[in-house]
Structure formats: C-alpha cells, structure tokens
Amino acid sequence: QVQLLESGGGLVQAGGSLRLSCAVSGRADTTNTIGWFRQAPGKERGFVAGVSWSGANTYYGDSGKGRFTISRDNAKKVVYLQMNSLKPEDTAVYYCAAGDTYGEDIVLIDPTNHRYWGQGTQVTVSS
C-alpha cells in the first residue's frame, strides 16, 4: 500500500501562485511515478504533470506546460507542484497519484495506470 496526502490548496487571485505538496508513505514509496491530476465540476479528471521516481524525468499535460513545475524530494518523501500565473480555469480539485513503473525511471500519464490516489485538495482561482 502507498498512502498519499495532498496539501497546499486554497483560494488565490488570478495571476497568483500556489505550491501543492503530496506526502508519500507506505511500501515502495520512493519507486513510483507520481502524477498530479485535476478535476473540475462536470469535467473528466485530467493529467497535469508527472515525475519519475528519481525525479530526473518530468512530463506536463497541456494544462501545466509553461506555468507549472513538478519536483520531488525523495529524502522528504514529498512531491511538489508549483503553480504560477494561475487562471480561473485552473479551478479544480487536484489529486496526486502513484503508479508502479517496475523499476523504470519513467512517467506515466494515464490515470488508469495510477493505483494509489490521495483525497485531493481544492484550488480556487478568482478572477
């Protein structure tokens, strides 16, 4: 089992920044790819960004390119999502999720490949 706990969400004005954190614990907690996904009301859950288990490889969905940065600190067992230049359309519940890559230092982007999920943290961007 891998446990994930998100924090750092909140209300911010458009143009502002937030840093989300995902605390990872449990079995094999440093050898999973970790992804951030988001889901707005009435919309499907979408991929935002992902990082490989070593932190060397990252990948961004269209929603995260150019404005968001994902990183991980395996010593602290935390994955971060730094979000800058936030827009009202970034309003959503943000989830972190862990996927097993069986030793490969790769990023997974399909939510169905992520077995473990956190409870989510709400991000609201006001205009």
N, C-alpha and C positions, 0 to 999 in steps of 0.2 A: 504494500500500500504506500502511496505517496500522498501527502497532505499539502494543500496549497491554501494560502491565506493572503488575500489582496488587501491593500490599504492605500490611502492617499487620494481617494476620490473626493469630490466636493463640488462646490459652486464657484465658477470663475467667469469673469467677463471675457468677451471675445477679444482675442489678441493676447490673452494671458497664458500662463503656463501651469502645468501640474506635473508632479512626478508620482507615478504609481509604483508600488512595491508589491512583490509577490514572494512571500516567505515559503520556502520549500523544506519539507521534512519527510522523514519516513525512509523506506527502503530504496536504495539506489538513487538517493535524492540529488546526486550531482551528475548522473549519467543519462539524464533525459534532455531531450529538446524541450524548451519551454516556449510557449506561444501566448501572445495576447490576442484576444478576440473581443468583439464588441457586438452588442445587440440593442438596437433602438426599438421602441414600441412599434409593433406591426411589421418589423423587418426581420430578415433572417440574420443569424449570427455570422459575422464576417471576420476574416483574418485581418489583423492589424500589423503584427510583427512577430518574428520568431528568432530564437537564438539557439545555436547548437550547444551541446553540453560543455564544451571547452570555452565557449564564448567567442571563438575565433570566427565563426560564420553567423551572419545575420541575414534576414530577408524581410522585406517590407511589402505589405499589401498597398494598393493604391491609396488607401486612406491614411497610411502612415509615412509615405515617401516624402522626404524633404523637410518634414516638420517633427517627426517623432524619432527617438533614438532608443533602441533596446540594448541593455547590457546585463551582465550577470557577475556576481561576486560569489564564487563557489566557496570561498572561505567563510563567508557570512551566510551562504545558502539563500541568497536573495537575488531576484531578477527585477530589474527596474525598467520602467517605460517613461522616458522623459518626453513630455508632450508640450510643444511650443506653438505659438501662433494659433491658438485654439479657435475654432469656429463653432457657431451654434449647431451645425450639422454633426459635430463630434459628440454631441449629447447622446449618451448611451450607458448601459451597464457594461463595464469592462471586466472580462474574465481572464485569468491566466490558467493555462492548462499544460499538462506534461504528457509527452509521448515518448515511448521507448524506441530508441533507434538501434538497439542491439549492438552497441559499441561504435557505431559510425558517427562521426562528428558532422552531422547534417541537420538541416532544419526541416521540419515537417509543417505543411501549411493547411492540410485538410483537417478540419475539426474531428472527423471520424477517426483519425489516427492518434488522437489525444485521449488517453484512457482516463486521466485524472483531471478534475476541474475544481477550481475554487468556487466560492459562493458569489463572487462578483462585487464590484464597487461602483457606485453611481458617479458618473461625471456629468455635470450640467454646465453648459456654456451659455451664458445670457448675451443677448445682442445689445 
